[in-house]
Amino acid sequence: MSLNDESLQALKAELLDELAKEAPSKTLLSLRLAENRSADIGEVLEELIEDDEELPAALSLLDILSAERAANVLGYLPGESQLEVVKELDDSQLLKLLEEMGSDERADLFNLLSEDRREALLRRMAHKEREDLKRLASYEEGTAGAIMTSDYVPIASGMTVSQAMMRVRQTAPDAETVYQLYILDSDGQLIGTMSLRQLMVARPGAIVDNIMIKDVIKTQVDKAQEKVARKVARYDLLALPVIDADGRMVGIVTHDDAMDVAESEATEDFHKGMSIGQLEDGVSRVPLWSLYRKRVLWLVLLVFANLFSGAGIAYFEDTIALEVALVFFLPLLIGSGGNAGAQAATLMVRGMATGDVGVKDWGKMLGRELLVAGALGITMAVAVTPIGIMRGGEAVAMIVALSMVTIVLFGSLIGMCLPFVLERFKVDPATASAPLVTTLIDASGVVIYFSIASAILAGA
């Protein structure tokens, strides 16, 4: 059954109470664990592992599970928690767990281990498993190779449907998915694909080459993982085949792994969007020093950038002295420009992340933003004009209205253009963050506002 937070805490308390007894019942513990999903057990174990005093309890629970179930649960733990577990296991115990894990999860855990332990484990593995693990662990982080699995169902070209069905039965126990089958030639090159449904309804004596889909959607092993996830989502695939430079099939990226990548990339973009460096773990688990270090750099830089706003106000002291009511509208105007700019930047960054917008679309998006930002500026100017009349008369109202239109328009264009500029210079567009955009618009908004005020008041 699926558990909510309260149920998970109740399960954790029940398991700890039983383990605290002098002679805990393994049968009872085994039954309680069997009633729950691996993901939920993993969440309970993660909380126990975070508390160093409860680590022995987590290991005891893991030991009760079968090797296959323990490996499955281990796959749901974050990297740091996995390391806390495996450092307490000897090489034989760890090797047994690695053998039961999916090939992609096995490679991820293997890369977290020390060099000495990796070598010790490789020496004890069968040749085929050793070579497969070394190959998967060698791919660069953030690429299709790093997130793919080699546990798929290959069908040899020239097989009949009945032979292919036999092949499915043989490989199904170890395959990540059996719903999509891949037809390979004698050199291991991917030449076609077919669904299990197609295979089941085909005539037993038919040749798979005659019923397979030849136009295969695939990706290169060195392709960036976010592009892989985007392709899986775009074509609504259960799995995406991965090929090497020679066209040989080396693995598949499953839909669930693509979803994990999409979530990770979205989280990273959110963090960058607020000028926060990439966190090594969840915000509730990352060390305080790391959280401070990831946030402090941009905040300090933006403090000094905000000095330009102060310098602008100082420069226009004479204008402010002529009409003190202008100060009342300053936070409203630069705040409105910053908000409009942050909205525009967010829309462009997300559009680029999903592939909806590219650098080639800059001209089109500029025209659209001019129209939308102009309409927004005019609407906001109309809304604030009555307040300007009440606070300072018609002259102040005119200054505020013109400034609102100009600042909102300028801020929106800055927010829209900055992601394109960063993309052009090979910098992540997510760096066009809300704090960066608003800081730029704060300084420029002060200059725009008081320049308009100076011009109108001088002519009055």
Residue, then its C-alpha position, 0 to 999 in steps of 0.5 A: m500500500s502507499l503511505n502518507d507522511e503520518s503513516l510513514q512515521a507510524l511505520k518507523a515507530e512500530l519498526l523501531d519499537e520491535l527492534a528495541k526488544e530483547a528478542p525482536s520478531k523477525t517474522l513480524l518485521s518481515l511481514r510489516l516490511a512485505e506489506n509496504r512498497s520499496a519506495d516507502i521502506g526506502e524513505v523510512l530507512e533514509e530517516l533512520i540513516e540520517d540519525d547516526e544512532e539509528l543506523p544499526a536499526a536501518l541495517s537490521l531492517l535491510d538484512i531482513l529483506s531478501a537480496e532482491r528486495a534489499a537492492n530495490v530499496l537501496g536504489y531509492l536511497p540518495g547517494e550519501s545514504q547508500l554510502e552510509v549503508v555499504k560502508e558497513l557491508d563487507d564485499s560479499q554482501l555488497l556484491k550480492l546487492l549489486e548483482e540484484m540492482g538494475s544496471d543503471e543504479r548499480a553503475d551509480l552506486f559503483n561510482l560513489l565507492s572508493e577506488d580501492r573498493r571498486e577494484a576489489l569488487l571488480r575482481r570478484m565479478a564474472h567477466k560479462e558483469r564486470e565489463d558491463l559495469k565498467r562500461l556503464a560507469s565510464y560514461e560522463e555524468g549528465t549524458a544519456g550513457a550515465i542514466m541508461t540501463s543495459d537491461y533491455v530485450p534484444i531480438a536478432s534480425g531474421m528471427t521468427v515471431s515464435q523465436a522472438m517470443m522465446r527470447v522475450r521469455q528468457t530475458a524478461p526476468d532481468a529486463e527493465t521493461v519488456y514492452q518494447l523490443y529492439i531488433l539488432d543486426s549481426d553487428g549489434q546495430l539497431i535496425g528496428t523496434m516493435s512493441l510486445r503487443q505487435l509481437m503477440v498478435a503477429r503470425p508465429g512464422a512471420i519474420v520480425d524484420n517484416i513487421m518491425i518499425k524501421d524509423v526508430i526514435k533513438t539518441q546518442v550515448d553522449k547526448a545531454q540528459e535533459k535533451v534525452a528527457r525532453k525527447v522521451a516526453r515529446y514522443d511519449l516513449l516507454a523507453l528510448p534506445v541509446i546508440d554509440a558512435d557506430g550505431r550499435m545499441v548500448g542501452i535504453v533510457t526508461h520513462d521513469d529515469a527520464m522523469d527523474v532527470a526532468e525533475s532534477e533539471a527543473t530543480e536546478d533551474f529553480h535554484k539558479g533562477m534565485s541565484i543559488g548554486q546547485l545543491e548536492d542533496g535536498v534542502s532539508r539534508v544539505p549541510l548548513w555550511s554548504l547551504y550558506r556557501k551556495r547562497v552567499l556569493w550572488l547575494v554579496l555581488l548583488v549588494f554592491a550592484n545595488l549601490f548603483s541605485g543609491a548613486g542614482i538617487a544621490y545624483f538626482e538630489d536636486t530633482i527630489a528637493l523640487e518635488v519630495a512626493l517623487v520619493f513616495f513612488l520610487p519603490l512602486l516603480i522600480g518594484s513594478g519594473g523588476n516584477a515585469g522583468a522577472q516574469a519575462a525572464t522566467l517565461m524565456v528560461r522555461g521556454m528554452a528549457t522545454g525547447d519551445v524557444g531557441v536563439k533563432d526565435w529572438g526577433k519574434m519574441l522581441g516583437r511579442e514582448l514589445l506589444v505585451a510589455g507596452a500594454l502592461g505598462i500602459t495598464m499599470a500607468v492608468a492604475v497609478t495615475p489617480i494616486g499621483i494626482m492625489r499625492g503631487g498633482e498633475a505634473v507628478a502624475m504625468i511623471v509617474a505614468l510615463s516612468m511606469v510605461t518606460i520602466v515596465l517596458f525596459g524591464s520586460l525587454i531586459g528580462m526577455c533578452l538576457p536569457f538569449v544573450l547568456e545562451r549565445f555565450k554558452v552560459d546557462p540561461a537560468t542564470a538570468s535569475a530574478p535577483l539579477v534581473t531585478t537588481l539591473i532594473d532597480a539601478s536603471g529604473v532610478v535613472i529613468y524615473f528621475s531623468i523623466a522627472s527632471a525633464i518635466l519639472a525643468g519645463a514646468 
